[in-house]
């Protein structure tokens, strides 16, 4: 039996969105929190005497929950159409390294939303066997898509209700913890971003079959009609959540937003995914930028301003946004401060720092169906804890200053 006491001077309560501004101790037996109280009261607990005492600096809060990653990606701009030509074993090795980097950054739970063939399952198997120490891994395996649809080259294509049901069963057999659906096109060259991929009957068949196996669903949606079909089919989390009409223009649909809010559907907005590329370009000296890169920055800034107006309407409707980075797709690398940058982006569109922290902890855990285990520091939950220097509930950039990572009661030795 392993017993530890982690103590600090302040702690964020992500359930109530508040800060406990006093000395606090967390008593952990093996990997479960058994008590949270003042040091005086914890010291009288029967387990205290033989416990290992560990002081944490700065602000204590639950480990971060990134509800959207692609572990096998390189984050170097390699298009998915090219990435898929990489050997599966190499993708799995790269994915394992990415998982380690994300744990080092303070992410103690992640959901992988799409990997080629069996590569995603290989990463989780290595983690389960103790070969690598990673965050808790929630794996979708191969996304279900249509012929020529977004991510079709990952290997799970379905047409019609029967094939959709068979895809879910095949993924469950292979080890999927949840089901990712590409409800619309995306960056895949052969896909169409302006129309839905699946019809309502197909989508509902996927969702119902997943729920039969007691696993959740998340659907990639970059147009309004695809999002409507996913919502009506009962999808649990909408990914990207772009309100884009058939002409390809942003157009907020208040009726759909109100219906989604009433059903408490979550949206993973992936706000920083494109912004990360722009930040990389802006870090260059202006004289080093090509004309096309300058144009890329200008177009993004204009689109960001317009998108922010829509996201504010989404939040005003009462829809909860959850933080998921979408790293390491395109130029967005895992690890470092990548997930903190996604959380920061939520502040940029109007959330308070505390609301943004909640979006990357308790609400992203809810999106992954693990809010009973992680996302907040409570008795009975898993002891996945981080400490950061500063007060991130006041200055969200302080969330990048990770000083300690505890994963399932085990102190993780930071690589950086």
Helices and strands as residue ranges (DSSP letters): E 3-8, E 11-13, E 18-20, E 24-29, E 32-37, H 39-42, E 52-55, E 59-62, E 64-69, H 80-83, H 88-104, E 107-112, H 119-128, E 136-139, G 152-154, H 160-174, E 179-182, H 200-212, E 217-220, H 224-233, E 237-239, H 254-262, E 266-268, H 272-282, G 286-288, H 291-316, E 321-322, H 338-348, H 353-359, H 362-367, E 385-388, G 396-400, E 402-407, E 410-412
